[in-house]
Amino acid sequence: MATAPSRRTFVVILASALASLSAHAAEASGPIRLIIPTPPGSASDALARAISGPWGKQSGRSVVVENVAGAGSLIGTAQLARAPKDGLTIGVITSNHTIIPWLFKNLAFDAVADFTPIAMLGSVPMMLVASSHVPATTLAELVQLAKSRSASLAEGLVTGSVYQIASEVFKEQAGINTNRIFYKGSAQITNDLLAAILDVGFVSAQGAAPHIAAGKLKGLAVTSPARTEIVPQIPTLVEAGFPRFNVDAWLAIAGPAGMPAEGVAARRKEVELALADPDMKKALQLQGIQVRKMAQTDMLPFLREELERNRQVVQRIGIKID
């Protein structure tokens, strides 16, 4: 015949239950960890730090931005893929997320299967810029110059990035070639354009805008679907005569695969409300980031389309990481 549990046993069970509830409550109220797979100062980092305040207000949690840079974003992205599936560890992915699978062998993650897309943030306009010594002030003049010169224009390229994809697609559509010189970042290319070491390059529109305003660089076209407020006088590549150009530098929020639906919905709602915050809108405008809305159900098909398009470009052009 079973006996009732002793008072001591009851106390132990109660203490255990309370400890479990306490741990659950601590987890439920914990901070959001936002992994950025690029170093401080990058577009992803700047956007993450700008949104962390408004996002924290909407969620009632602190949003902790953590840079896990290295190996061309591979380290941070792999860490995001292995993160807990509790909805509190998420990260920023960019257009490079759909390029690197075709440039590196034996990746530690699958760009689609290992992630849960949550929300699109926006697009960061890139710009085709010419050094002040280049005798071309429009895109048409640059194409004509490139075709007429016996020596190729010296072009700075951020190797294995959306900047390189943009460059290669443009040159293929324009029917021109350049003397490609590879760099690790857009800022270095901008500096060498200012020093007249380079002739042309695709760089950050935000970084080039002050130099264009000062007459030190020539802005020829932006990659975004619409003109950007930071350089409204510069036409898009489509406007400048390339209607098939569709390369975009986007940023989005994603988590590891297997996140619960309620966690995805909560984070998405918080991000959308944060992007609508007046201070956030001003910060986005200063960074030249154009908010891009996309339904959560459309994000996975979008990632697959970007992967396929970039696969075709990488293989057709023969882009390689040396």
KAGIFEN-V130819 format. One record per backbone hydrogen bond with DSSP energy under -0.5 kcal/mol. NH is the residue of the N-H (numbers start at 1). CO is the residue of the C=O. Records with the same first field share a line. If there is no record, write none. Layout:
NH=CO  CO
//
This chain:
10=6
11=7
12=8
13=9
14=10
15=11
16=12
17=13
18=14
19=15
20=16
21=17
22=18
23=19
24=20
25=21
26=22
27=23
28=24
29=25
30=27
32=62
33=31  88
34=32  64
35=33  90
36=66
37=35  92
42=39
46=42
47=43
48=44
49=45
50=46
51=47
52=48
53=49
54=50
55=51
56=52
57=53
58=54
59=55
60=56
61=56
64=32  62
65=63
66=34
68=36  66
74=71
75=70
76=68
77=73
78=74
79=75
80=76
81=77
82=78
83=80
90=33  88
91=254
92=35
93=252
95=250
97=94
98=95
99=96
100=96
102=99
103=100
104=100
111=109
114=110
115=112
116=255
117=115
118=253
119=253
121=251
122=251
123=290
124=249
125=123  288
127=203
128=221
129=127  201
130=218
131=199
132=216
134=131
136=134
142=138
143=139
144=140
145=141
146=142
147=143
148=144
149=145
155=153  179
156=200
157=181
159=157  183
161=158
164=158
165=161
166=162
167=163
168=164
169=165
170=166
171=167
172=168
173=169
174=170
175=171
176=171
179=153
180=178
181=155
183=157
189=185
190=186
191=187
192=188
193=189
194=190
195=191
196=193
197=192
198=192
199=154
200=154
201=129
202=156
203=127  201
205=125
208=204
209=205
210=206
211=208
212=208
213=209
214=210
215=212
216=211
217=211
218=130
219=217
220=128  218
221=128
222=235
223=126
231=228
232=229
234=231
237=222
240=236
241=238
242=237
245=242
250=248
251=122
252=93
253=119
254=91
255=116
256=89
257=114
259=256
260=85
263=260
264=260
265=261
266=262
267=263
268=264
269=265
270=266
271=267
272=268
273=269
274=270
275=271
276=272
277=274
281=277
282=278
283=279
284=280
285=281
286=282
287=283
288=284  285
289=284
290=123
291=289
292=121
298=295
299=295  296
300=296
302=298
303=299
304=300
305=301
306=302
307=303
308=304
309=305
310=306
311=307
312=308
313=309
314=310
315=311
316=312
317=313
318=314
319=314
322=320
//
